[in-house]
Amino acid sequence: MNRYPLWKYLVLAGLLAVAIIYALPNLYGQDPSIQVSGIDGNKVTNATEASIEKVLKSHNLPFKSADIEGKSLLIRFSDPDIQLKAHDYVKAEVGQKYAVALSLASRTPHWLEAIGASPVHLGLDLRGGVYFLLKVETEFSIKARQKGDMHSMAKELREKGIRYTSIALKEPQGISIRFASANKLTEGWKLIRPMYRGYVFRMINQGRIHELRIMLAESTINQIQTYAVNQAMTILRNRVNALGTSEAVVQRQGVDNISVALPGVQDTARAKQLIGKTATVQFKLVDDKHDLEDAVNGNIPLGSQLYKMREGNYPILLTEETILEGSSITYASAGFDEFGNPAVDIRLGGGGESRFHHVTSNNVGKRLAVVYVETQPVKVMRNGKAVTEYRQKRDVISAPVVNQALGNRFQIQGLESSEVARNLALLLRSGALKAPVDYVQEQTIGPSLGQENIDKGLQSLFYGALFIVIFMFIYYRTFGLFTNIAQVLNIIFIVAILSIIGATLTLPGIAGIVLTVGMAVDANVLINERIREELRNGVTPQAAIYAGYERAFSTIIDANVTTLIVAVVLFALGTGTVKGFAVTVIIGIMTSLLTSIYYTRALVNLTYGNRSVKNLSIGMKLPSKDK
């Protein structure tokens, strides 16, 4: 009656072995470390490593090891205070060509890493990380809208033969269009006003001044600002996800601010570089009809522009016409071309594909340049005050020959390195920020700040579990011991699953584990009380065990399913730490069902099954009879 077949024991033993293996990395801990990685194509070499080691030794800063892992140098320390001191010296030594970031390096053995076993990621409140407060420069979007509409207005006036003397974007009145006469002013007003309903129009007729002043309506400005911030939040989330940061929090604050919390980020310099970068690409044909030397000497032909190649910094002449914008790219991934060189695979779908195919089919054998356009903030003095202006930096990252007409799938080739390919793919995949963002606040939270939270969370888990262990053992004796073993297995399974799926553990996550440990006991309480009830009714011990598990099963499932539904809703609708709580509760419910029912049943079967039993150690006296 109370026996498992061999295959069930083997399955349970196999699951437990896997859980133990993937939970093991959490016992090894982590070393405070410094990660040094190259920026803009610079590589970490043995010479770099030697110079850093020399600096650390000269300042009596002991380190455990310094190894080049991939394209980064990882320096391990035994103490966080030494790590923080060493960070400043290393940063001063390597200069601006390298990114120097504080991190935690796992001490997990290589054989565990080889099978994908890694410690649980800790959240910002436990492990530390980076917090950014970004300001979306919505004025940039407003001016871009005005400039675009201004060019459209000028085109409409020219096509209708309404001559104007000047058109310009002026502060603070917006777009200003001047006409030669009052009649032309009236004609221009009648033409433009119905087309641009988001503007407020004002006609000025004073002597020889016949001016049409066009300003954005307040409601239109609010719409542009809201769209710019929402679009920035979407793209920032995409970029954060592409960085591989688990449970990052991207939230709007106020009218035009966005907060970004990146728990456990190792390469903070790369995160900052990619998250707030306002960049896109344009595709232009190389102008091979005109002499390049004449253009370099200042004789740039009409309809062409002079650029510089990023690699080599030599000039290249391109046509002004943009064949394809980065907004047409729906997906981009880093890869390699047919010769094994770094490349980016592009998929189009955002519009302009047919024109791109037509132009490239008519220019087979010619060169197509990929122009990288980045909007950069520049501090300038204006009226004695430092203000931020945004200027566009354009350089050509590659200019391959068009071998065939290009469709909605093609490659960007000729990139300097795999890192450049990955960064470019990330930016193109996540989208281009319509409005630049400025870093208002940047805060690095060291791992030591989260240690107190970790200690308190683990203490609450320990004391809560200890109280349950003592109570269950006293009240249910051997069956209480089985319950306690199941609780230990439950925690092992929870930690293993968190490690496998790469979830981030926060303080609310620890609270979720404590909650599930308490809830997991309910299942065994129901089973044990059901067994007791059967024994009081005179049922034999073997039959009582069988009935206890079989009849309590549906009640346990019903109770846990209702809690699971609530946890799933929290996960679906919540953000940040609420999701962290929901994740651990969901995992805890599933693992507790496994351990509380199947593992305890296996232990009971091994102890009492397949033999004659007169008494059960379940905290009550039994009749002295048995089948």
Number of C-alpha atoms within 10 A of each C-alpha: 10 17 14 13 7 8 9 12 15 11 11 15 13 12 12 18 12 13 22 16 15 25 24 21 22 19 10 12 13 18 19 23 29 26 26 28 24 20 17 11 15 11 16 21 13 12 9 16 18 11 13 23 18 12 16 17 11 10 11 11 15 17 19 12 12 18 13 17 11 9 14 20 23 22 25 24 24 15 14 17 11 16 22 16 13 25 19 11 15 21 17 13 14 18 10 11 15 22 18 26 20 27 26 22 18 18 17 18 13 10 9 14 15 9 10 12 21 24 25 21 21 23 28 29 23 26 25 24 25 21 20 21 21 22 23 27 19 23 15 18 19 19 13 14 14 19 16 10 14 20 12 13 21 19 12 16 17 12 10 11 11 16 18 19 11 12 17 14 16 10 8 7 12 18 22 18 22 22 22 15 16 19 12 18 23 15 15 24 20 11 16 17 15 10 11 14 12 16 21 14 17 13 16 13 12 9 7 10 13 22 26 21 20 24 18 20 14 12 11 14 19 15 12 17 22 15 16 23 24 16 17 25 21 15 21 24 19 17 22 24 15 17 18 11 21 20 25 23 18 20 17 17 12 8 13 18 19 23 19 21 24 24 26 27 26 21 21 21 17 18 18 14 12 20 24 21 19 22 23 22 24 19 21 21 24 21 22 13 8 12 13 18 13 11 17 14 8 9 11 17 17 8 10 17 16 18 17 17 19 17 14 7 11 10 17 21 24 25 19 15 13 13 19 20 17 21 18 18 24 17 18 24 19 20 18 18 14 8 6 8 14 21 25 26 18 19 19 20 13 14 15 16 19 11 13 20 16 14 15 21 16 12 16 15 13 18 20 22 27 23 26 21 17 19 20 17 16 11 11 12 10 9 7 7 9 11 12 14 13 14 11 13 12 19 22 24 21 20 22 17 16 18 13 14 15 18 16 18 14 14 18 25 22 18 20 17 13 17 17 19 23 18 19 23 23 24 24 24 22 22 25 21 24 22 23 25 26 18 15 13 11 14 11 16 19 20 20 15 14 19 15 12 16 19 12 13 20 16 12 15 18 13 12 15 18 13 10 19 19 14 14 22 18 14 13 21 18 18 23 26 19 22 30 24 17 27 25 14 21 29 21 19 26 24 25 26 20 21 24 17 9 17 20 26 29 28 22 20 23 21 19 22 28 24 18 25 24 15 18 27 21 17 23 28 18 18 26 23 15 20 26 23 15 19 23 15 10 13 20 21 24 25 16 22 26 18 18 22 22 14 14 20 16 10 13 20 12 11 13 19 13 10 14 19 12 14 22 16 12 17 20 12 9 15 16 18 22 17 23 25 24 25 22 28 29 22 21 27 23 18 23 28 20 18 27 26 22 17 23 23 21 19 17 17 19 15 12 17 18 12 12 12 15 14 18 22 12 20 17 13 12 18 13 9 13 14 11
